[in-house]
Amino acid sequence: MKIHSKMFYLVGIWLAVEILCVCPRTLQSEEGDTVEQVLESITNTSNNEKHVFKRGLSGFKCGYRPIEEVSAFSGIGSFRIVGGKNSVEGGNPWQVSIKQKTFHFCGGSIINDEWVISAAHCFASYRKSRINELVVTVGEYKLHTTDSEEQQFGVVDYFIHPQFNVQNPVNYDVALVHLKGKIVFGTRVQPVCLPDETQVFPAGTMCVGSGWGKTVEGGEVSEILQEVDLPLISAQQCDKVLTTLKLATMDETMTCAGFPEGGRDACQGDSGGPLVCKRPSGLWTLMGVTSWGVGCARKWAGDTTGSDLGTPGVYAKVLSFLPYILEKISIGRAYVDEGECSSSGITLSGVQGSIKYPRTIGTNYSENSLCVWNIVVPTGQNILIKITQMDIEEAVACDHDYLAVYSNKGVLVGKLCGKELPAPLLVDTDKAQIKFISDSSNSGWGFALNYSAVDESSQKASGCGSTAVLVEQSKIDTANYPLAYPANADCHWLIKAPLNNIIKLEFLDFEVEQSKECMYDSVSIFNDQSQQELIAKLCGLSVPGPVWSKGNTMSIHFMSDKENNFRGFKAEFFFLPAADCGVTPIEPQWKNKHIVGGEEAVPHSWPWQATLMYQGTPYCAGAVVDSNWIVTAASCFNMQVVSLSNWLMHMCRLVGMGDNQTKCCTLSN
């Protein structure tokens, strides 16, 4: 749905606008009724009928496009709704057509096997007395042809967001549709993922809109599903265009996408349909619901001059409605005590406390949960959080169910899922927010944590919001992993093994900006808590070998600059009995190379290496076997030695400028 000149197209009705003063006009439906007759004022959306949600039997989670697995289809991005080409069958498996009998008037998106999300303006004037005429079709590709996985459903009820204003229909433009029956998922029918608030799609991200709307402004709706590749634009840029036309002011419920020069856009008939963006994990997320705009694919007002200027496409920002959505689609689920889980937030104060969800042992957490806890400790203190129980659905990047920890600065400290207990987290503020979110399937036993106030000087704080104090074998990773780590990060981990143990740090994944001497972003590893005794300084795009400590302490420092952020690293560490010999502080980068034609060694990777020098010139090599003994080749001494004192044993790392562990010793008899 777009605005043409100064016209709102709402569900196929033209509503004349003079500074947002709306007056209806008519558009004829295929059934002979005018849409003005069909879509009349609705005042009651409070149907309280309860339905228990159960997942379908396809085995798929949200956001997958099975067509990518079973065909050579190159992916969404090459097709346009306005002036474009057809999509492919199954290319947008979450897309639905919403019809009044057989007349398509809006789109929507599947969010689970009973619920569809669409635009509020699609239903704002619909009579509830004619709800039995509403038909939601999933698996639709051609509007008037029965497609291979097409399924049709009646509507139990629909819910318009209570803050949507039909007299000013520019924000809060979402509605939820409860279907009669359950969707059967397959290769051409799938749910889309609801947004993850830890995932940020910046301006310029290419996303995809789809629908059967008009392919040219003022033209006819499309018989075949269309799709268009559109970049997200910043709220500031969109607000500039909207205020230029005196239409609206951007708020947190709106997002925009499109090209300043026009040419590609959603159009009339696309209202309620999806704007989806792809996460790094490959899952597609519902970023927006098609809402409104001026014209179709026009150049933007405010960025150029001329007549008939338009706006970007304006979409309802789905992330802003997450609490509302989860509340509605959970109708009929088991009752959850507000003291146990509340989307509005439960405040916990004091010097220590605990959170457990669910509280009943052996009970799985509820599907479609959104639980928020706000922790407050005395002013000037930090908050140490230790997870004591963890059974949350595991996925790459914790895409489905997850526990998130934030500082009061809004910085993400950690995003957790799975069954493995993570390292303790230190939030470097006196307030923290804990959020737990679950989707509509595969729940676990949940989590439990303890928190306590600690003095802010007791641990070294970090710009990324946490300092992990690690006293048990565990895993660590950079903030936001596997997403890009934040700019200007300054993060510290202190690992303490039991006495008479050493620490082995093994990287599982590593992607840190490459630079000479790691001068921009780096991971520095030290043998001591004060970070004076450097073992290694790492960066680059390949996974380094293991790093070993000399004693039972290892300190890790990750730094990033203000640009070119990468995935970061994930590592695990082990406590092993201290060995008398044979342990390298850092694993050699190449093990299968000969010295001739070989590679430069990583600093500290061969700590037993010794060099025999004669009158200041390297002559032979050797190996340290004891604090007083070197072993080398006999042939090194098959010469007449003028003076034993001319022999120097230079114990050193072959590489490492300024190595403070280099020693020179005079040979004795």
JOZIWO-V170785 format. One record per pair of residues at least 6 apart in sequence whose C-alpha atoms are under 7 Angstrom apart, sorted by the first residue. I is the first residue (numbers start at 1). J is the second residue. If there is no record, write none. Layout:
# JOZIWO-V170785
I:J
I:J
This chain:
# JOZIWO-V170785
1:9
1:10
1:266
1:267
1:268
1:269
1:270
1:271
1:290
1:291
1:292
2:8
2:9
2:267
2:268
2:292
2:293
2:294
2:295
2:296
3:9
3:292
3:293
3:294
3:295
4:294
4:295
5:294
5:295
5:308
6:16
6:17
7:14
7:15
7:16
7:17
8:14
8:15
8:16
8:17
9:15
9:268
10:121
10:122
11:105
11:106
11:121
11:122
11:269
12:27
12:105
12:268
12:269
13:24
13:25
13:26
13:27
13:35
14:24
14:25
14:26
15:22
15:23
15:24
15:25
16:22
16:23
16:24
17:23
19:246
19:247
20:168
20:247
22:167
26:34
26:35
26:36
27:34
27:35
28:34
28:35
29:35
29:103
30:103
38:126
39:125
39:126
39:127
40:125
40:126
40:127
41:124
41:125
41:126
41:127
42:124
42:125
42:126
42:127
42:128
45:159
45:160
47:157
50:331
50:332
51:331
51:332
52:331
52:332
52:333
53:333
55:113
55:440
55:441
56:113
56:183
56:184
56:185
58:185
58:186
62:190
62:191
62:192
62:193
63:191
63:192
63:193
63:283
63:284
63:285
64:283
64:284
65:91
65:93
66:187
67:90
67:91
67:187
68:75
77:208
77:228
77:229
78:229
79:85
79:86
79:87
79:227
79:228
79:229
80:226
80:227
80:228
80:229
80:264
81:210
81:215
81:226
81:227
81:228
81:265
81:266
82:214
82:215
82:216
82:264
82:265
82:266
82:297
83:215
83:216
84:215
85:226
86:224
86:225
86:226
87:225
87:226
87:227
89:141
89:188
90:187
90:188
90:189
93:139
93:188
93:189
93:190
94:109
94:110
94:189
94:190
94:191
94:192
95:108
95:109
95:110
95:138
95:273
96:107
96:108
96:109
96:136
96:137
96:138
96:140
97:104
97:106
97:107
97:108
97:136
97:137
97:138
97:140
98:104
98:105
98:106
98:107
98:108
98:135
98:136
98:137
99:105
99:134
99:135
99:136
100:133
100:134
100:135
101:133
101:134
101:135
105:269
106:122
106:269
106:270
106:271
106:272
107:118
107:211
107:270
107:271
107:272
107:273
108:116
108:117
108:118
108:272
108:273
108:274
109:116
109:117
109:118
109:273
109:274
110:116
110:117
110:191
110:192
111:117
111:191
111:192
111:193
112:191
112:440
113:182
113:183
114:178
114:179
114:181
114:182
114:183
115:176
115:177
115:178
115:179
115:329
116:176
116:177
116:178
117:175
117:176
117:177
118:174
118:175
118:176
118:272
118:273
118:289
119:173
119:174
119:175
119:271
119:272
119:289
119:291
120:160
120:161
120:173
120:174
120:175
121:169
121:173
124:166
131:155
132:154
132:155
134:154
134:155
135:152
135:153
135:154
135:155
136:152
136:153
136:154
137:150
137:151
137:152
137:153
138:150
138:151
138:152
138:189
139:147
139:149
139:150
139:151
139:188
139:189
140:147
140:150
141:147
141:224
141:225
142:223
142:224
142:225
143:223
143:224
149:188
153:179
153:180
153:181
154:179
154:180
155:177
155:178
155:179
155:180
156:178
156:179
156:180
157:177
157:178
158:175
158:176
158:177
158:178
159:175
159:176
159:177
160:174
160:175
160:176
161:172
161:174
161:175
163:172
164:171
164:172
164:173
171:253
171:254
171:316
172:253
172:316
173:291
173:316
174:316
192:284
192:285
192:286
193:284
193:285
193:286
194:285
194:286
195:285
195:286
195:287
195:318
195:319
197:319
203:232
203:233
203:234
204:231
204:232
204:233
205:231
205:232
206:229
206:230
206:231
206:232
207:229
207:230
207:231
207:232
207:275
207:276
207:277
208:227
208:228
208:229
208:230
208:275
208:276
208:277
209:227
209:228
209:229
209:266
209:274
209:275
209:276
210:226
210:227
210:228
210:273
210:274
211:225
211:226
211:227
211:270
211:273
212:221
212:222
212:223
212:224
212:225
212:226
212:269
212:270
213:221
213:222
213:267
213:268
213:269
213:270
214:220
214:221
214:222
214:267
214:268
214:269
215:221
215:222
217:295
217:296
221:269
228:264
228:265
230:257
230:258
231:257
231:258
232:256
232:257
232:258
233:256
233:257
235:250
235:255
238:256
238:312
239:249
239:250
240:302
241:300
241:301
241:302
241:311
242:248
242:249
242:311
243:249
244:301
244:302
252:320
253:316
253:317
253:320
254:314
254:315
254:316
254:317
255:314
255:315
255:316
255:317
256:312
256:313
256:314
256:315
257:312
257:313
257:314
258:264
258:265
258:312
258:313
260:299
260:300
261:299
261:300
262:297
262:298
262:299
263:297
263:298
264:297
265:296
265:297
265:313
266:296
266:313
267:296
270:290
271:290
271:291
272:289
272:290
272:291
273:289
273:290
274:286
274:288
274:289
274:290
275:286
275:287
275:288
275:289
275:290
276:284
276:285
276:286
276:287
276:288
277:284
277:285
277:286
277:287
278:284
278:285
279:285
281:396
281:397
286:318
287:317
287:318
288:315
288:316
288:317
288:318
289:315
289:316
289:317
289:318
290:314
290:315
290:316
291:314
291:315
291:316
292:313
292:314
292:315
293:311
293:312
293:313
293:314
294:310
294:311
295:310
298:309
298:310
299:309
299:310
300:309
300:310
300:311
300:312
301:309
301:310
301:311
323:343
323:370
326:368
326:369
330:368
340:357
341:371
341:372
342:370
342:371
342:372
343:370
343:371
343:372
344:372
345:372
345:373
345:374
346:372
346:373
346:374
347:373
347:374
347:375
348:374
348:375
348:376
349:375
349:376
349:377
350:376
350:377
350:378
351:377
351:378
351:452
351:453
352:451
352:452
352:453
353:450
353:451
353:452
354:449
354:450
354:451
355:448
355:449
355:450
356:447
356:448
356:449
357:365
357:446
357:447
357:448
358:364
358:365
358:446
362:445
363:445
364:443
364:444
364:445
364:446
365:443
365:444
365:445
365:446
367:438
367:439
367:440
367:441
367:443
368:438
368:439
368:440
369:437
369:438
370:436
370:437
370:438
371:435
371:436
371:437
372:434
372:435
372:436
373:433
373:434
373:435
374:432
374:433
374:434
375:431
375:432
375:433
376:430
376:431
376:432
377:430
377:431
377:453
378:430
379:430
380:430
380:456
381:429
381:430
381:453
381:454
381:455
381:456
382:426
382:427
382:428
382:429
382:430
382:453
382:454
382:455
382:456
383:426
383:427
383:428
383:429
383:430
383:451
383:452
383:453
383:454
384:424
384:425
384:426
384:427
384:451
384:452
384:453
384:454
385:424
385:425
385:426
385:449
385:450
385:451
385:452
386:424
386:425
386:449
386:450
386:451
387:421
387:422
387:424
387:448
387:449
387:450
388:421
388:448
388:449
389:421
389:447
389:448
389:449
390:418
390:419
390:420
390:421
390:446
390:447
390:448
391:418
391:419
391:444
391:445
391:446
391:447
392:401
392:402
392:417
392:418
392:419
392:443
392:444
392:445
392:446
393:401
393:417
393:418
393:442
393:443
393:444
394:417
394:418
397:482
398:416
398:417
400:438
400:439
401:417
401:437
401:438
401:439
402:415
402:416
402:417
402:436
402:437
402:438
403:415
403:416
403:417
403:435
403:436
403:437
404:414
404:415
404:416
404:434
404:435
404:436
405:412
405:413
405:414
405:415
405:433
405:434
405:435
406:412
406:413
406:432
406:433
406:434
407:413
407:427
407:429
407:431
407:432
407:433
407:465
408:429
408:431
408:432
408:433
411:465
413:464
413:465
413:466
413:479
414:479
414:480
422:474
422:475
423:468
423:470
423:474
423:475
423:476
424:468
424:469
424:470
425:466
425:467
425:468
426:466
426:467
426:468
427:465
427:466
428:461
428:465
428:466
460:467
461:467
462:490
462:491
462:492
463:489
463:490
463:491
464:479
464:489
464:490
464:491
466:491
467:491
467:492
467:493
468:492
468:493
468:494
469:493
469:494
469:495
470:494
470:495
470:496
471:495
471:496
471:497
473:573
473:574
473:575
474:572
474:573
475:571
475:572
475:573
476:570
476:571
476:572
477:569
477:570
477:571
478:485
478:568
478:569
478:570
479:485
479:486
481:567
481:568
482:567
483:567
484:565
484:566
484:567
484:568
485:565
485:566
485:567
485:568
486:565
487:560
487:561
487:562
487:563
487:565
488:559
488:560
488:561
488:562
489:559
489:560
490:558
490:559
490:560
491:557
491:558
491:559
492:556
492:557
492:558
493:555
493:556
493:557
494:529
494:554
494:555
494:556
495:553
495:554
495:555
496:552
496:553
496:554
497:503
497:552
497:553
497:575
498:552
499:552
500:552
500:577
500:578
501:551
501:552
501:575
501:576
501:577
501:578
502:549
502:550
502:551
502:552
502:575
502:576
502:577
502:578
503:548
503:549
503:552
503:573
503:574
503:575
503:576
504:546
504:547
504:548
504:549
504:573
504:574
504:575
505:546
505:547
505:548
505:571
505:572
505:573
505:574
506:545
506:546
506:547
506:571
506:572
506:573
507:543
507:544
507:546
507:570
507:571
507:572
508:570
508:571
509:543
509:569
509:570
509:571
510:541
510:542
510:543
510:568
510:569
510:570
511:540
511:541
511:542
511:566
511:567
511:568
511:569
512:521
512:522
512:539
512:540
512:541
512:566
512:567
512:568
513:521
513:539
513:540
513:564
513:565
513:566
514:539
514:540
514:541
518:538
518:539
520:560
520:561
521:539
521:559
521:560
521:561
522:537
522:538
522:539
522:558
522:559
522:560
523:537
523:538
523:539
523:556
523:557
523:558
523:559
524:536
524:537
524:538
524:556
524:557
524:558
525:534
525:535
525:536
525:537
525:555
525:556
525:557
526:532
526:533
526:534
526:535
526:554
526:555
526:556
527:533
527:534
527:535
527:549
527:550
527:553
527:554
527:555
528:553
528:554
528:555
529:553
529:554
529:555
531:555
535:585
535:604
536:603
544:589
545:586
545:587
545:588
545:589
546:586
546:587
547:585
547:586
547:587
548:584
548:585
548:586
549:585
550:585
584:605
584:606
584:607
585:604
585:605
586:604
586:605
587:605
588:601
588:602
588:605
589:602
601:655
603:653
603:655
603:656
604:653
606:653
607:653
608:623
608:624
609:622
609:623
609:624
609:651
609:652
609:653
610:621
610:622
610:623
610:624
610:650
610:651
610:652
611:618
611:620
611:621
611:622
611:649
611:650
611:651
612:618
612:619
612:620
612:621
612:622
612:648
612:649
612:650
613:619
613:620
613:647
613:648
613:649
613:650
614:646
614:647
614:648
615:646
615:647
620:636
621:632
622:630
622:631
622:632
623:630
623:631
623:632
624:630
624:631
625:631
645:666
645:667
647:666
647:667
648:664
648:665
648:666
648:667
649:664
649:665
649:666
649:667
650:663
650:664
650:665
651:662
651:663
651:664
652:662
652:663
